[in-house]
Amino acid sequence: MPTVFKKPILIYNPVAGQTNPQNLRKAFQHVCEQYGWDSLLHETKKDEDLLSIVQHAIQQNCDLIIAAGGDGTVSEVASTLVNHDLPLAIIPSGTGNLLARQLHLPLNHQKAFAYITNQPDSLYLDSMQIDAHHYILNVSIGLTSTMIEQTTREEKRKFGMLAYVWNGIRVFIGFQPHRFHINIDSVHITTRASEVFITHTVLLKGDPVFKELFNWTEEGNLGVFIIKARTLWSYFQLLFDFIARKAHRTHNLTYYPLQKTFNISTKKTISVQADGEAIGNTPMQMKVLPKAVRVLIPSKSANPSLLDAFVQRTG
């Protein structure tokens, strides 16, 4: 079946995860030859201005941006497309690839490139704007942000997901809950918790555990999850409840819908992570830009009952 795209640009991170960049380039070149793409290729460099790269690609009449890398790379590329209808395709090449997994994207490079050519659907994701930067996967403050802050790029490349597991155990030891002052739109919350986590509820609504846990609203695409597990055992119990699908036993998780603004402060400074990268510390202010980025997903993964409000055919 012929592809609907003619001139894509592949923006890839050569040091993301444990992927061989040469194999990635070969896979891209193969699909370009197969479908007659007039393509561009860009290898990311440290501290470069990706916005100018994407703007130049648009001037060259590119009709598709492909980001190959981990969640951090995908987030950087996506931030250049906020409120621009140019589609973004994701080739998972990082350590966690959490967004790709949530979107049910193929993790194999050949299959990942192939879904782009098979009339994919479009999922519009909200942008979480912090200062001048945009993030599309998640933002967290607490346990996971500390774990991510303490995990180096070298550890991720060498050990993959095990690097997060090891540093997570180290962070658990001696970890104490924090007192958070939170504003979610017009709602003010003061609570002691170990984690505040923000992500797209549209990616969770199909999960039977989450459907049982929360009364999902149709307003907004983002949600704030407050985790109050205060001990290592509480975390393991929370994790076990989800694995065992015991939603009725999970009492340490609270959900709030998020539509416009989110502010958080703490007495003691805590690190903040967004899309898998440490980005600063509390206090933090965030603004929501609804349906700001158009992401391509395989057509077969689109669940009509779940994604009708967010999916449109690329045609």
ROBABA-599840 format. One record per residue (C-alpha): residue in three letters; x negated, y negated, z negated. Coordinates in Angstrom, 2 decimals. Layout:
N
  res       xx       yy       zz
  ALA        X        Y        Z
...
This chain:
315
  res       xx       yy       zz
  MET     0.00     0.00     0.00
  PRO    -1.51    -3.37     0.97
  THR    -2.47    -5.74    -1.81
  VAL    -0.57    -9.00    -2.31
  PHE    -3.84   -10.82    -3.04
  LYS    -6.43   -11.98    -0.52
  LYS    -9.23   -13.84    -2.31
  PRO    -9.93   -12.89    -5.92
  ILE   -12.88   -13.90    -8.07
  LEU   -14.39   -11.47   -10.57
  ILE   -15.81   -13.19   -13.65
  TYR   -17.69   -10.61   -15.69
  ASN   -19.75   -10.55   -18.85
  PRO   -22.91    -8.45   -18.25
  VAL   -23.55    -7.92   -21.98
  ALA   -20.01    -7.05   -23.09
  GLY   -19.56    -3.74   -24.90
  GLN   -21.50    -0.77   -23.54
  THR   -20.50    -1.19   -19.88
  ASN   -23.11    -0.93   -17.11
  PRO   -22.67    -4.19   -15.12
  GLN   -24.11    -2.57   -11.99
  ASN   -21.38     0.08   -11.99
  LEU   -18.79    -2.64   -12.53
  ARG   -20.02    -4.62    -9.52
  LYS   -20.04    -1.48    -7.35
  ALA   -16.44    -0.69    -8.32
  PHE   -15.39    -4.23    -7.44
  GLN   -17.25    -4.18    -4.12
  HIS   -15.60    -0.88    -3.26
  VAL   -12.07    -2.17    -3.83
  CYS   -12.91    -5.36    -1.90
  GLU   -13.97    -3.30     1.11
  GLN   -10.94    -1.04     0.76
  TYR    -8.42    -3.87     0.72
  GLY   -10.26    -6.46     2.77
  TRP   -10.60    -8.96    -0.06
  ASP   -12.59   -12.11     0.67
  SER   -14.01   -12.10    -2.82
  LEU   -16.22   -14.13    -5.12
  LEU   -18.37   -12.83    -7.97
  HIS   -19.58   -14.68   -11.06
  GLU   -21.73   -13.39   -13.93
  THR   -21.17   -15.31   -17.16
  LYS   -24.04   -17.02   -18.93
  LYS   -24.38   -18.26   -22.47
  ASP   -22.84   -21.69   -23.16
  GLU   -21.75   -22.27   -19.55
  ASP   -18.66   -24.23   -18.54
  LEU   -16.23   -21.58   -17.30
  LEU   -13.57   -24.20   -16.60
  SER   -15.67   -25.70   -13.81
  ILE   -16.28   -22.19   -12.39
  VAL   -12.54   -21.48   -12.25
  GLN   -11.72   -24.92   -10.87
  HIS   -14.29   -24.37    -8.11
  ALA   -12.72   -20.99    -7.35
  ILE    -9.30   -22.62    -7.05
  GLN   -10.76   -25.17    -4.65
  GLN   -12.04   -22.20    -2.63
  ASN    -8.41   -20.97    -2.39
  CYS    -8.83   -18.02    -4.77
  ASP    -5.44   -16.50    -5.54
  LEU    -6.45   -14.22    -8.43
  ILE    -8.82   -14.48   -11.39
  ILE   -10.21   -11.17   -12.67
  ALA   -11.88   -11.17   -16.08
  ALA   -14.15    -8.24   -16.92
  GLY   -15.43    -8.07   -20.48
  GLY   -14.22    -7.81   -24.03
  ASP   -11.45    -9.75   -25.71
  GLY   -13.72   -12.77   -26.16
  THR   -14.53   -12.95   -22.45
  VAL   -10.89   -12.47   -21.47
  SER    -9.90   -15.24   -23.88
  GLU   -12.48   -17.66   -22.44
  VAL   -11.30   -17.03   -18.88
  ALA    -7.63   -17.19   -19.87
  SER    -8.16   -20.54   -21.58
  THR    -9.10   -22.05   -18.21
  LEU    -5.72   -20.96   -16.78
  VAL    -3.41   -22.42   -19.43
  ASN    -0.29   -23.88   -17.80
  HIS    -1.58   -22.86   -14.37
  ASP     0.38   -20.16   -12.56
  LEU    -2.71   -18.52   -11.08
  PRO    -2.58   -14.88   -12.29
  LEU    -5.18   -13.29   -14.54
  ALA    -6.13    -9.60   -14.21
  ILE    -8.13    -7.86   -16.93
  ILE   -10.82    -5.24   -16.44
  PRO   -11.58    -3.91   -19.96
  SER   -15.35    -3.79   -20.47
  GLY   -15.83    -4.76   -24.10
  THR   -16.03    -2.97   -27.44
  GLY   -12.45    -3.10   -28.69
  ASN   -10.45    -4.16   -25.61
  LEU    -7.44    -4.68   -27.87
  LEU    -5.40    -6.79   -25.46
  ALA    -5.98    -4.33   -22.62
  ARG    -4.85    -1.45   -24.85
  GLN    -1.72    -3.32   -25.97
  LEU    -0.87    -4.06   -22.33
  HIS    -1.43    -0.37   -21.40
  LEU    -4.11    -1.32   -18.88
  PRO    -6.38     1.42   -17.47
  LEU    -9.74     1.57   -19.26
  ASN   -11.42     3.25   -16.28
  HIS   -12.85     0.65   -13.87
  GLN   -11.64     2.32   -10.69
  LYS    -8.11     2.68   -12.05
  ALA    -8.21    -0.82   -13.52
  PHE    -8.96    -2.36   -10.15
  ALA    -6.39    -0.11    -8.47
  TYR    -3.41    -1.31   -10.52
  ILE    -4.01    -4.85    -9.28
  THR    -3.35    -3.72    -5.71
  ASN    -0.09    -1.90    -6.50
  GLN     2.37    -4.77    -6.81
  PRO     1.75    -5.48   -10.50
  ASP     4.15    -7.31   -12.79
  SER     3.38   -10.57   -14.57
  LEU     3.58   -11.02   -18.35
  TYR     3.58   -14.61   -19.58
  LEU     1.75   -14.95   -22.91
  ASP     1.79   -17.89   -25.29
  SER    -1.46   -19.72   -25.92
  MET    -2.66   -20.37   -29.46
  GLN    -4.48   -23.71   -29.30
  ILE    -7.03   -24.45   -32.03
  ASP    -8.84   -27.74   -31.51
  ALA    -9.54   -27.84   -27.75
  HIS    -9.69   -24.06   -27.32
  HIS    -6.98   -21.59   -26.32
  TYR    -6.58   -17.96   -27.45
  ILE    -4.14   -15.34   -26.19
  LEU    -4.62   -12.17   -28.25
  ASN    -4.69   -12.86   -31.98
  VAL    -5.93   -15.10   -34.77
  SER    -6.66   -13.88   -38.29
  ILE    -7.90   -15.23   -41.59
  GLY    -9.13   -12.90   -44.32
  LEU   -10.49    -9.38   -44.26
  THR   -10.79    -8.81   -40.49
  SER   -12.17   -12.28   -39.79
  THR   -14.91   -11.66   -42.35
  MET   -15.63    -8.25   -40.79
  ILE   -15.87    -9.75   -37.30
  GLU   -18.06   -12.59   -38.51
  GLN   -20.52   -10.09   -40.00
  THR   -20.67    -7.81   -36.93
  THR   -23.42    -8.84   -34.51
  ARG   -23.34    -8.48   -30.71
  GLU   -26.34    -6.12   -30.95
  GLU   -24.43    -3.86   -33.35
  LYS   -21.41    -3.80   -31.03
  ARG   -23.50    -2.90   -27.99
  LYS   -25.39    -0.19   -29.86
  PHE   -22.61     1.40   -31.92
  GLY   -19.36     0.31   -30.24
  MET   -16.29     0.48   -32.50
  LEU   -18.35     2.16   -35.23
  ALA   -20.00    -1.22   -35.83
  TYR   -16.63    -2.62   -36.91
  VAL   -15.89     0.44   -39.06
  TRP   -19.22     0.18   -40.89
  ASN   -18.95    -3.56   -41.50
  GLY   -15.31    -3.16   -42.49
  ILE   -16.32    -0.77   -45.26
  ARG   -19.01    -3.19   -46.41
  VAL   -16.50    -6.06   -46.50
  PHE   -13.96    -3.94   -48.42
  ILE   -16.40    -3.48   -51.31
  GLY   -15.78    -6.28   -53.75
  PHE   -13.24    -8.01   -51.52
  GLN   -10.66   -10.10   -53.41
  PRO    -7.34   -11.51   -52.12
  HIS    -7.18   -15.25   -51.40
  ARG    -4.57   -17.85   -52.22
  PHE    -3.19   -19.21   -48.94
  HIS    -1.18   -22.36   -48.32
  ILE     0.60   -21.81   -45.02
  ASN     2.95   -23.87   -42.86
  ILE     4.80   -21.92   -40.13
  ASP     6.81   -24.47   -38.14
  SER     8.96   -26.02   -40.92
  VAL     8.45   -23.19   -43.45
  HIS     5.91   -23.62   -46.28
  ILE     4.47   -20.52   -47.99
  THR     2.01   -20.22   -50.87
  THR     0.87   -16.66   -51.51
  ARG    -2.01   -14.47   -52.57
  ALA    -2.92   -12.10   -49.76
  SER    -5.87   -10.36   -48.18
  GLU    -5.05   -11.14   -44.56
  VAL    -3.01   -13.52   -42.43
  PHE    -2.68   -12.24   -38.87
  ILE    -1.04   -13.88   -35.83
  THR    -0.28   -12.01   -32.63
  HIS     2.29   -11.54   -29.84
  THR     5.40    -9.81   -31.11
  VAL     6.37    -8.94   -27.54
  LEU     3.55    -6.40   -27.59
  LEU     4.90    -4.81   -30.79
  LYS     8.68    -4.73   -30.27
  GLY     8.61    -1.36   -28.58
  ASP     6.88     0.29   -31.54
  PRO     9.48     2.18   -33.61
  VAL     7.69     1.39   -36.87
  PHE     7.74    -2.35   -36.23
  LYS    11.36    -2.18   -35.04
  GLU    12.31    -0.60   -38.37
  LEU    10.18    -2.92   -40.45
  PHE    11.32    -6.26   -39.09
  ASN    14.44    -7.94   -37.82
  TRP    12.88    -9.28   -34.64
  THR    14.19   -12.59   -33.34
  GLU    14.41   -13.43   -29.66
  GLU    12.99   -16.90   -30.34
  GLY     9.32   -17.27   -29.63
  ASN     6.69   -14.79   -28.62
  LEU     4.31   -15.02   -31.60
  GLY     4.57   -13.75   -35.14
  VAL     2.68   -14.28   -38.40
  PHE     1.95   -11.17   -40.48
  ILE     0.90   -11.58   -44.12
  ILE    -0.84    -8.51   -45.56
  LYS    -0.81    -8.24   -49.34
  ALA    -2.72    -4.99   -49.80
  ARG    -5.15    -5.94   -52.56
  THR    -7.32    -2.84   -52.89
  LEU    -9.12    -0.44   -50.61
  TRP    -6.57     2.22   -51.55
  SER    -3.71    -0.16   -50.62
  TYR    -5.23    -0.67   -47.19
  PHE    -5.62     3.05   -46.63
  GLN    -2.01     3.56   -47.76
  LEU    -0.79     0.85   -45.37
  LEU    -2.76     2.42   -42.53
  PHE    -1.44     5.89   -43.38
  ASP     2.15     4.62   -43.43
  PHE     1.78     3.39   -39.86
  ILE     0.02     6.52   -38.66
  ALA     2.60     8.73   -40.36
  ARG     5.44     6.48   -39.07
  LYS     6.64     5.85   -42.64
  ALA     7.96     2.35   -42.07
  HIS    10.30     2.42   -45.07
  ARG     7.30     2.86   -47.42
  THR     5.39    -0.16   -46.14
  HIS     5.97    -3.02   -48.58
  ASN     2.69    -4.91   -48.25
  LEU     3.46    -6.55   -44.91
  THR     5.62    -9.64   -44.34
  TYR     6.58   -11.11   -40.95
  TYR     7.53   -14.66   -39.91
  PRO     8.37   -15.79   -36.36
  LEU     6.16   -18.58   -34.98
  GLN     7.31   -21.00   -32.29
  LYS     5.43   -24.30   -32.46
  THR     2.82   -24.97   -35.15
  PHE     0.80   -23.10   -37.76
  ASN    -1.43   -24.60   -40.47
  ILE    -3.39   -22.80   -43.17
  SER    -5.67   -23.90   -46.00
  THR    -7.48   -22.19   -48.88
  LYS    -9.31   -23.37   -51.97
  LYS   -12.34   -21.30   -50.99
  THR   -13.53   -21.55   -47.40
  ILE   -12.66   -18.44   -45.36
  SER   -13.80   -17.55   -41.86
  VAL   -11.32   -17.61   -38.97
  GLN   -11.47   -15.25   -35.98
  ALA    -9.65   -15.54   -32.67
  ASP    -9.62   -12.96   -29.89
  GLY   -12.43   -11.00   -31.52
  GLU   -14.82   -13.91   -32.10
  ALA   -15.61   -15.95   -35.24
  ILE   -14.51   -19.52   -34.44
  GLY   -14.85   -21.44   -37.72
  ASN   -13.40   -21.69   -41.20
  THR   -10.33   -22.82   -43.09
  PRO    -8.53   -25.19   -43.11
  MET    -7.18   -24.47   -39.63
  GLN    -4.41   -25.99   -37.51
  MET    -2.86   -24.30   -34.50
  LYS    -0.40   -25.32   -31.80
  VAL     1.63   -22.90   -29.68
  LEU     1.93   -23.41   -25.91
  PRO     4.81   -21.17   -24.75
  LYS     4.21   -18.81   -21.81
  ALA     1.00   -20.57   -20.93
  VAL    -0.96   -17.76   -19.24
  ARG     0.21   -15.32   -16.56
  VAL    -1.36   -11.88   -17.05
  LEU    -0.98    -9.01   -14.58
  ILE     0.15    -5.63   -15.93
  PRO     0.77    -2.30   -14.16
  SER     4.34    -2.13   -12.90
  LYS     4.92     1.30   -14.47
  SER     4.09    -0.01   -17.95
  ALA     6.82    -2.65   -17.88
  ASN     9.61    -1.59   -20.23
  PRO    12.67    -3.49   -18.93
  SER    14.47    -3.51   -22.28
  LEU    11.40    -5.03   -23.93
  LEU     9.80    -7.24   -21.32
  ASP    12.71    -8.64   -19.26
  ALA    12.32   -12.08   -20.79
  PHE     8.61   -12.23   -20.00
  VAL     8.08   -10.22   -16.80
  GLN     8.54   -11.37   -13.24
  ARG     7.58    -9.55   -10.08
  THR     4.58   -11.02    -8.30
  GLY     6.28   -10.19    -5.03
